[in-house]
Amino acid sequence: MPQLPDINFNELFIKFRIPLLILLSGLILIACGVIYFKSGLSSPTTKIEVLNATTSGQVAGGEITVEIAGEILKPGVYKLANGSRIDDLLIVSGGFSKNADRVWTDKYLNRAAKLTDGQKIYIPKVSELAPYQDQQSSMRGAKTTPGSQTVSSTFSSDSNTLININTASLQTLDTLPGIGQTYGQNIIEHRPYSTIEELVSRGAIKQSLFDKIKNQITIY
C-alpha cells in the first residue's frame, strides 16, 4: 500500500494566508451588515409631520367674525370658518335684496375673495351711488387751460366731494394727489374695502400716500 505524503499545514497556511484573510474579512462584513439590517427593521421609524402654513393673523381650523350690511336679506354679524369667501357670506346672509345694485356688485364685488377677521362688506342699493358717479363725471369732464392747475392739485379736503374707493374709476382715482395709474390700479385690484385704512393693510398704497388722501376718500 503506497504511503500518503505528509501534509505540512504550516506551509499551506503561509502559502494561502492572504486569500484566507480576505475571505474571513468578507464574512465578517457580511455578518455585520445582516445584524445592522435586522436592528434597523426592529427599531421604530422617525415620523415627519408636515404642518400646512396658515395665513398671517389667522389660526388653522378657527373662526372669523365678519359683518355684511346694506341691501342684503339678512344683514348682520356672522361667524364663519377660517378661509371662507365673500360668496360664503352672501349665502348665509340670504343673498341680495331686490333693491341691491347688481350692476355694482357684478363689477366690483369679488365673490371669490377670502374674508378676513373683522371685515365688513357693504352692498349699496340702486341709485345710492348716483351722487358719487355724478361728481366723478364732473371731475373727469373738468378742463384745464395752459398755466392752470389740474383737478388733482386743486382738490381740497374742505370740499364735500369724497371719492369712493370701492366704485371710482381709474381716471377718478388718478385725480387724487400722488396716486397715478399704478397706485390707482392697485386700489381697484384690492376691492372691496371695509374701511379706508385697508388701502394700507392690504398693500394697495403706502402709509405716507394714505396720509395725503385720507380726507378725500370714502368707502360709501
Backbone bond lengths (Angstrom), bond angles and torsions (degrees), N, CA, C in turn:
res aa  C-N    CA-C-N  psi(-1)  N-CA   C-N-CA  omega(-1)  CA-C   N-CA-C  phi
1 M - - - 1.463 - - 1.516 108.96 -
2 P 1.320 114.87 126.41 1.480 116.72 -176.62 1.530 111.94 -67.44
3 Q 1.277 117.95 147.41 1.467 123.37 -178.09 1.534 109.65 -88.55
4 L 1.364 116.42 130.43 1.459 121.44 178.90 1.518 109.96 -71.71
5 P 1.330 114.65 141.37 1.478 117.17 179.39 1.532 110.89 -67.58
6 D 1.266 115.75 146.81 1.471 119.85 176.81 1.534 110.46 -70.90
7 I 1.363 115.39 135.24 1.489 120.51 179.64 1.516 108.31 -98.99
8 N 1.317 115.52 123.42 1.460 121.80 178.61 1.539 107.86 -96.46
9 F 1.350 115.22 99.77 1.481 120.04 -177.02 1.515 112.38 -66.72
10 N 1.314 116.68 -29.96 1.473 118.65 178.47 1.518 111.26 -63.87
11 E 1.337 114.88 -41.73 1.464 118.24 179.63 1.533 110.28 -67.34
12 L 1.360 115.46 -40.22 1.464 118.34 178.10 1.528 111.94 -61.85
13 F 1.340 117.27 -40.39 1.463 120.67 -179.39 1.517 111.15 -65.32
14 I 1.356 113.72 -42.46 1.473 117.57 -179.74 1.520 109.70 -64.82
15 K 1.331 117.03 -37.08 1.456 120.99 -176.57 1.526 111.84 -70.71
16 F 1.348 115.99 -39.43 1.481 119.35 -175.39 1.540 113.24 -110.54
17 R 1.345 116.30 21.28 1.460 117.80 -174.51 1.537 113.10 -66.15
18 I 1.337 116.54 -36.89 1.462 118.99 -178.26 1.523 111.60 -66.49
19 P 1.362 118.95 -49.27 1.474 117.97 176.91 1.515 112.55 -60.79
20 L 1.338 117.34 -35.38 1.459 119.86 179.59 1.531 111.51 -66.18
21 L 1.337 116.43 -40.54 1.456 120.13 178.69 1.527 111.38 -64.55
22 I 1.342 116.05 -39.17 1.467 119.59 178.59 1.523 110.17 -65.34
23 L 1.323 116.96 -42.49 1.457 120.78 179.73 1.521 111.03 -64.02
24 L 1.318 117.06 -41.02 1.460 121.41 -179.84 1.528 111.16 -65.92
25 S 1.328 116.06 -41.38 1.469 120.04 178.78 1.521 110.88 -62.94
26 G 1.340 115.89 -39.49 1.462 119.46 178.67 1.514 112.43 -64.41
27 L 1.341 116.06 -40.40 1.462 119.24 178.73 1.525 111.40 -64.90
28 I 1.326 115.84 -37.68 1.476 119.65 179.06 1.528 110.38 -65.33
29 L 1.330 117.14 -43.56 1.463 120.80 179.88 1.530 111.75 -63.66
30 I 1.333 115.73 -40.77 1.459 119.55 178.48 1.518 110.89 -63.11
31 A 1.342 116.59 -42.43 1.465 120.78 179.47 1.523 110.73 -63.12
32 C 1.319 117.22 -41.98 1.470 120.43 179.35 1.531 110.96 -63.87
33 G 1.345 117.09 -40.04 1.451 120.51 179.07 1.516 112.73 -63.31
34 V 1.337 116.15 -40.73 1.461 120.52 178.81 1.519 110.91 -63.65
35 I 1.330 117.12 -42.92 1.466 121.51 179.88 1.527 111.13 -64.25
36 Y 1.320 117.03 -42.47 1.469 121.22 -179.39 1.530 110.90 -65.51
37 F 1.327 115.96 -41.31 1.458 120.37 -179.29 1.524 110.85 -63.60
38 K 1.328 117.06 -43.86 1.464 120.83 -179.98 1.521 111.56 -65.93
39 S 1.315 117.01 -38.83 1.468 119.51 179.58 1.523 111.18 -67.83
40 G 1.345 116.53 -32.41 1.459 120.11 177.81 1.504 112.40 -68.72
41 L 1.331 117.01 -35.41 1.456 119.79 178.21 1.510 112.82 -69.14
42 S 1.308 117.24 -33.29 1.460 120.72 -176.52 1.506 113.30 -83.29
43 S 1.348 117.75 -20.34 1.463 120.47 -178.22 1.520 109.97 -81.68
44 P 1.337 119.07 148.33 1.472 121.61 -179.61 1.517 110.79 -67.51
45 T 1.317 116.07 143.48 1.465 120.58 178.87 1.517 110.66 -82.39
46 T 1.305 115.94 154.86 1.459 121.83 179.30 1.524 109.20 -82.13
47 K 1.326 117.69 129.29 1.457 122.56 179.96 1.522 109.74 -94.03
48 I 1.317 115.16 135.27 1.467 121.48 177.36 1.507 107.72 -114.32
49 E 1.317 116.38 120.35 1.457 121.83 -178.75 1.515 109.57 -106.31
50 V 1.317 116.66 123.90 1.456 122.55 -179.69 1.520 108.44 -100.15
51 L 1.307 116.34 121.50 1.459 122.10 -179.87 1.512 108.82 -99.62
52 N 1.299 116.57 129.52 1.455 120.46 177.43 1.513 110.08 -69.73
53 A 1.319 115.63 134.93 1.468 119.92 178.48 1.514 109.40 -69.97
54 T 1.326 116.69 140.69 1.455 121.48 179.01 1.508 109.95 -109.90
55 T 1.307 115.07 157.00 1.468 120.17 178.54 1.520 110.29 -64.48
56 S 1.339 116.22 142.16 1.457 120.46 -179.78 1.513 111.03 -56.75
57 G 1.349 116.22 130.45 1.449 120.96 178.00 1.512 113.73 87.16
58 Q 1.351 117.99 1.27 1.446 120.23 -179.98 1.519 108.95 -126.28
59 V 1.304 117.05 147.54 1.446 122.92 -179.15 1.520 108.56 -107.05
60 A 1.335 115.63 130.39 1.456 119.83 -178.74 1.512 109.83 -60.06
61 G 1.327 115.83 134.19 1.452 120.66 178.12 1.513 114.22 78.95
62 G 1.345 118.51 2.56 1.450 121.38 -178.00 1.511 112.32 -90.39
63 E 1.320 115.69 -166.25 1.457 122.49 179.67 1.519 110.41 -121.91
64 I 1.311 115.50 156.22 1.458 121.77 173.10 1.522 107.83 -123.69
65 T 1.332 115.67 152.86 1.460 121.24 178.79 1.519 108.30 -114.15
66 V 1.332 116.18 124.33 1.460 121.16 -176.90 1.534 109.23 -133.73
67 E 1.323 115.52 161.09 1.464 121.08 179.54 1.514 109.78 -123.70
68 I 1.309 115.85 143.57 1.462 120.76 173.08 1.530 107.38 -130.70
69 A 1.324 116.04 134.49 1.464 121.25 -175.15 1.517 109.53 -138.87
70 G 1.347 114.92 176.83 1.450 120.09 179.32 1.516 111.75 90.81
71 E 1.321 116.07 -143.20 1.460 121.94 -175.09 1.529 110.85 -83.46
72 I 1.316 113.98 76.09 1.458 122.74 179.61 1.525 107.19 -134.42
73 L 1.324 118.00 147.48 1.464 120.13 -175.11 1.526 112.55 -65.11
74 K 1.318 117.49 -40.09 1.466 120.77 -179.22 1.529 110.06 -129.92
75 P 1.338 117.19 72.45 1.472 119.31 179.35 1.516 110.72 -65.17
76 G 1.317 115.34 152.62 1.459 119.34 178.70 1.516 111.76 155.77
77 V 1.326 115.15 -168.64 1.462 122.95 -179.71 1.526 108.35 -101.89
78 Y 1.324 115.95 131.98 1.461 121.40 -176.44 1.529 110.88 -127.67
79 K 1.326 114.82 148.20 1.464 121.70 171.50 1.521 108.08 -104.51
80 L 1.330 116.12 123.06 1.452 121.69 -178.23 1.522 109.81 -126.02
81 A 1.304 115.13 162.40 1.462 119.91 177.64 1.518 110.08 -66.21
82 N 1.325 114.71 145.14 1.458 120.13 177.14 1.534 110.02 -57.36
83 G 1.324 116.13 134.31 1.458 120.68 -178.59 1.516 113.91 93.42
84 S 1.337 117.63 3.41 1.466 120.80 179.40 1.526 110.71 -67.14
85 R 1.304 114.72 156.20 1.464 122.09 -179.11 1.540 110.67 -104.80
86 I 1.321 115.90 167.70 1.459 120.25 177.20 1.525 110.41 -59.70
87 D 1.315 117.26 -35.57 1.460 120.36 179.10 1.530 111.11 -62.62
88 D 1.338 118.18 -35.65 1.468 121.22 176.82 1.529 110.71 -62.82
89 L 1.341 115.85 -40.25 1.462 120.13 178.91 1.526 111.05 -66.06
90 L 1.329 116.62 -39.05 1.457 120.24 178.37 1.530 111.24 -63.33
91 I 1.328 116.31 -36.07 1.467 120.03 -178.97 1.530 110.83 -67.68
92 V 1.343 116.94 -48.87 1.466 119.38 -176.18 1.529 111.69 -70.18
93 S 1.332 117.18 -23.40 1.462 120.01 -179.87 1.525 112.27 -92.89
94 G 1.311 117.95 7.89 1.456 121.42 173.31 1.509 116.24 90.61
95 G 1.328 118.27 -5.94 1.455 120.79 179.52 1.523 113.04 87.40
96 F 1.325 115.95 -175.90 1.469 122.05 -176.14 1.524 111.00 -71.42
97 S 1.320 115.46 148.98 1.457 120.80 171.12 1.524 108.64 -80.65
98 K 1.328 116.54 172.39 1.464 120.51 -177.45 1.526 112.15 -68.39
99 N 1.355 116.83 -19.30 1.461 120.22 -178.55 1.532 113.11 -94.68
100 A 1.322 117.36 1.74 1.467 120.31 -177.44 1.522 110.62 -65.26
101 D 1.309 115.22 143.97 1.467 121.13 178.32 1.535 107.88 -80.73
102 R 1.315 116.31 92.01 1.463 120.79 -175.59 1.531 112.48 -72.95
103 V 1.305 116.44 -24.45 1.470 118.79 175.13 1.523 109.45 -64.92
104 W 1.341 115.64 -43.41 1.476 120.00 179.01 1.520 110.87 -65.48
105 T 1.329 117.25 -45.02 1.475 119.33 -178.00 1.518 111.28 -64.48
106 D 1.332 116.94 -36.90 1.466 119.33 178.97 1.527 111.51 -66.20
107 K 1.325 116.58 -32.63 1.464 120.42 -176.96 1.527 112.96 -84.79
108 Y 1.339 115.95 -40.39 1.463 118.38 -166.44 1.523 115.49 -118.18
109 L 1.325 118.27 -14.51 1.464 119.67 -177.67 1.521 109.35 -94.77
110 N 1.316 115.76 111.80 1.469 121.38 179.34 1.521 109.23 -88.05
111 R 1.309 117.05 99.76 1.464 120.91 -175.92 1.519 112.86 -67.51
112 A 1.308 117.18 -20.62 1.463 120.58 -178.75 1.522 112.53 -86.10
113 A 1.336 117.83 -5.64 1.469 120.55 -177.58 1.526 110.86 -70.08
114 K 1.333 115.83 141.98 1.461 120.87 178.26 1.524 110.71 -74.89
115 L 1.314 115.38 141.60 1.456 121.44 176.38 1.522 109.90 -84.08
116 T 1.328 116.01 151.15 1.457 121.79 175.94 1.519 109.25 -119.42
117 D 1.301 116.62 154.80 1.456 121.08 -177.73 1.530 110.45 -61.25
118 G 1.328 116.26 129.88 1.458 121.05 -179.90 1.513 114.92 86.76
119 Q 1.327 117.98 2.94 1.461 120.86 -177.44 1.531 111.51 -75.87
120 K 1.329 115.59 149.89 1.465 121.43 175.96 1.518 109.38 -123.85
121 I 1.332 115.36 134.23 1.458 122.21 176.04 1.522 108.33 -112.69
122 Y 1.334 117.09 130.12 1.462 121.64 179.51 1.523 109.26 -118.48
123 I 1.333 116.04 128.46 1.453 121.72 178.90 1.532 108.48 -106.94
124 P 1.325 118.93 113.84 1.475 120.76 -177.97 1.522 111.28 -77.40
125 K 1.318 115.48 159.39 1.463 120.74 175.83 1.527 109.81 -93.72
126 V 1.310 114.87 164.59 1.458 120.21 179.39 1.527 109.65 -60.15
127 S 1.316 115.77 135.86 1.473 125.16 178.92 1.526 112.93 76.27
128 E 1.346 117.61 -6.59 1.472 118.91 179.11 1.517 111.32 -64.22
129 L 1.331 117.07 -33.05 1.455 121.23 -176.82 1.519 112.39 -91.14
130 A 1.322 117.47 0.01 1.466 120.24 -177.88 1.524 113.10 -56.55
131 P 1.373 119.37 -44.42 1.477 118.19 179.12 1.516 112.67 -59.49
132 Y 1.352 117.13 -39.75 1.452 119.53 178.62 1.518 111.09 -66.95
133 Q 1.336 116.72 -40.49 1.451 119.78 -179.29 1.513 111.35 -66.31
134 D 1.353 116.39 -37.60 1.459 119.57 177.18 1.521 111.17 -64.23
135 Q 1.355 115.48 -40.52 1.463 119.21 179.09 1.519 110.34 -65.38
136 Q 1.338 115.92 -40.37 1.457 119.36 -179.31 1.518 110.87 -66.38
137 S 1.353 116.49 -38.71 1.455 120.08 178.87 1.522 110.63 -63.49
138 S 1.347 115.82 -39.68 1.466 119.95 178.83 1.518 110.83 -63.96
139 M 1.348 115.32 -40.32 1.461 119.43 -179.48 1.515 110.88 -68.07
140 R 1.342 117.30 -38.71 1.462 119.80 179.20 1.521 111.23 -68.55
141 G 1.350 115.15 -29.71 1.463 118.57 -177.75 1.516 113.70 -85.05
142 A 1.339 117.23 -5.99 1.466 119.91 -178.82 1.519 110.47 -66.40
143 K 1.304 116.25 133.28 1.465 121.83 -179.30 1.520 109.79 -105.27
144 T 1.293 115.14 148.40 1.463 120.65 177.55 1.513 108.75 -115.55
145 T 1.312 115.23 148.71 1.454 120.89 177.21 1.503 108.92 -108.36
146 P 1.362 117.61 159.97 1.460 119.26 179.66 1.516 111.74 -54.96
147 G 1.295 116.42 129.15 1.456 122.04 178.56 1.500 113.68 89.87
148 S 1.343 117.60 -9.72 1.465 119.44 -178.98 1.506 109.74 -89.77
149 Q 1.336 117.42 166.09 1.444 122.33 179.37 1.519 109.84 -84.56
150 T 1.328 115.83 156.33 1.456 120.88 179.16 1.515 109.77 -83.04
151 V 1.344 115.74 167.15 1.456 120.24 177.24 1.512 110.15 -59.76
152 S 1.351 116.07 -36.29 1.458 120.41 -178.57 1.514 111.62 -60.35
153 S 1.332 116.46 -42.77 1.459 119.17 -174.65 1.516 112.50 -79.11
154 T 1.367 117.70 -22.25 1.459 119.00 -177.70 1.518 111.92 -97.93
155 F 1.321 117.20 -5.70 1.466 120.48 -179.18 1.514 108.71 -67.91
156 S 1.309 116.97 122.53 1.464 121.12 -173.49 1.506 110.99 -114.04
157 S 1.335 116.60 147.50 1.457 121.20 176.76 1.519 111.10 -69.44
158 D 1.359 117.74 -11.97 1.451 120.69 177.12 1.521 111.22 -77.34
159 S 1.330 115.64 -14.87 1.458 119.28 -179.11 1.516 110.15 -72.61
160 N 1.345 115.82 152.26 1.448 120.51 177.03 1.517 112.10 -80.75
161 T 1.327 116.94 -4.95 1.453 121.27 -178.36 1.523 109.60 -86.17
162 L 1.324 115.74 119.85 1.459 121.84 176.16 1.519 108.52 -118.45
163 I 1.301 116.35 141.63 1.455 121.19 -179.77 1.519 109.57 -90.33
164 N 1.309 116.19 125.61 1.462 122.32 179.27 1.528 108.70 -80.98
165 I 1.322 117.27 110.53 1.467 120.89 -176.20 1.527 111.99 -71.40
166 N 1.321 117.66 -11.60 1.468 120.57 177.92 1.522 112.73 -87.06
167 T 1.327 116.69 -16.66 1.466 119.44 -175.64 1.524 113.95 -128.47
168 A 1.312 117.82 -15.83 1.462 120.72 -173.51 1.527 111.26 -63.95
169 S 1.322 115.25 144.09 1.460 120.83 176.23 1.527 109.52 -76.34
170 L 1.323 115.05 168.88 1.463 119.99 178.74 1.520 110.81 -61.49
171 Q 1.324 116.30 -38.17 1.479 119.76 179.56 1.523 110.92 -64.30
172 T 1.336 116.71 -39.56 1.460 120.08 -179.94 1.525 111.17 -69.45
173 L 1.312 117.39 -42.81 1.469 120.60 177.58 1.527 111.01 -61.21
174 D 1.322 115.63 -31.56 1.468 120.30 -179.88 1.515 112.26 -65.73
175 T 1.343 117.19 -18.08 1.462 119.91 179.07 1.528 112.33 -77.87
176 L 1.325 117.00 -13.49 1.462 119.92 177.87 1.521 110.03 -74.78
177 P 1.323 118.27 144.29 1.463 121.07 -176.62 1.528 112.20 -60.54
178 G 1.326 116.06 123.95 1.459 121.62 173.39 1.506 115.76 81.00
179 I 1.344 119.39 -0.28 1.463 120.62 -176.44 1.528 111.03 -75.68
180 G 1.317 117.06 -64.34 1.461 119.21 -179.49 1.522 111.82 71.63
181 Q 1.341 115.16 -178.44 1.460 121.51 -175.91 1.532 112.43 -68.63
182 T 1.326 117.13 -38.88 1.472 120.22 -175.57 1.512 111.57 -68.01
183 Y 1.330 117.46 -52.93 1.465 120.45 179.05 1.527 111.17 -65.91
184 G 1.334 116.27 -35.05 1.454 119.22 178.02 1.527 111.86 -61.01
185 Q 1.335 116.21 -41.35 1.460 119.95 177.88 1.521 111.25 -67.41
186 N 1.341 116.80 -36.77 1.467 120.48 176.99 1.532 110.78 -61.47
187 I 1.318 116.04 -42.22 1.467 120.50 179.38 1.525 110.46 -60.99
188 I 1.312 117.08 -44.31 1.465 121.31 -179.12 1.527 111.13 -64.22
189 E 1.329 117.40 -40.92 1.462 120.92 -176.02 1.521 112.95 -69.39
190 H 1.338 118.26 -21.97 1.469 121.27 -178.22 1.536 112.51 -97.86
191 R 1.310 119.80 7.14 1.454 122.57 178.43 1.520 111.19 -66.90
192 P 1.360 116.99 157.25 1.470 127.93 -4.49 1.521 111.71 -86.20
193 Y 1.334 115.93 163.09 1.453 122.38 179.08 1.526 109.84 -111.90
194 S 1.330 115.05 140.67 1.462 120.34 175.91 1.523 111.13 -89.49
195 T 1.326 116.32 -30.37 1.463 122.80 175.64 1.519 108.04 -139.42
196 I 1.299 116.51 158.10 1.468 118.75 179.45 1.528 110.71 -67.96
197 E 1.336 116.83 -25.14 1.471 120.40 179.33 1.519 112.65 -64.70
198 E 1.334 116.55 -20.25 1.462 119.66 179.18 1.523 112.50 -67.64
199 L 1.323 117.44 -14.15 1.461 119.52 173.15 1.520 110.72 -57.01
200 V 1.341 115.63 -36.66 1.469 120.55 -179.78 1.521 110.97 -86.31
201 S 1.339 117.81 -46.16 1.466 120.71 -176.12 1.522 112.31 -64.50
202 R 1.322 117.13 -27.60 1.463 120.41 178.19 1.525 112.97 -91.10
203 G 1.317 116.63 -3.53 1.457 120.16 175.50 1.517 114.94 84.05
204 A 1.342 117.67 16.01 1.461 119.41 -179.82 1.526 111.42 -71.41
205 I 1.345 116.38 -41.96 1.466 121.26 177.67 1.516 109.17 -139.60
206 K 1.325 115.72 170.19 1.459 121.38 178.78 1.534 110.94 -86.52
207 Q 1.332 115.42 160.13 1.459 120.79 -178.74 1.526 111.48 -59.97
208 S 1.323 117.13 -41.49 1.465 120.49 -178.10 1.526 111.18 -62.80
209 L 1.318 116.97 -35.88 1.454 120.77 178.74 1.524 110.49 -74.83
210 F 1.327 116.54 -36.87 1.464 120.25 177.61 1.522 111.00 -60.96
211 D 1.329 116.77 -40.07 1.461 120.36 179.76 1.527 111.75 -60.84
212 K 1.324 117.42 -26.99 1.462 120.74 -179.41 1.523 112.31 -78.20
213 I 1.332 117.43 -29.16 1.466 119.46 -171.42 1.528 113.37 -114.58
214 K 1.321 119.24 -2.65 1.464 121.09 -172.40 1.526 113.46 -60.85
215 N 1.331 117.40 -27.71 1.464 120.24 179.08 1.533 113.14 -86.88
216 Q 1.333 116.24 2.21 1.451 120.66 -177.15 1.523 112.37 -117.29
217 I 1.331 117.16 5.10 1.461 120.12 -175.27 1.525 111.29 -128.47
218 T 1.315 115.66 161.27 1.453 122.57 176.74 1.524 108.59 -148.60
219 I 1.333 117.12 172.41 1.460 120.59 175.91 1.522 111.34 -113.02
220 Y 1.351 116.59 -3.10 1.469 120.56 -178.86 1.524 109.72 -122.53
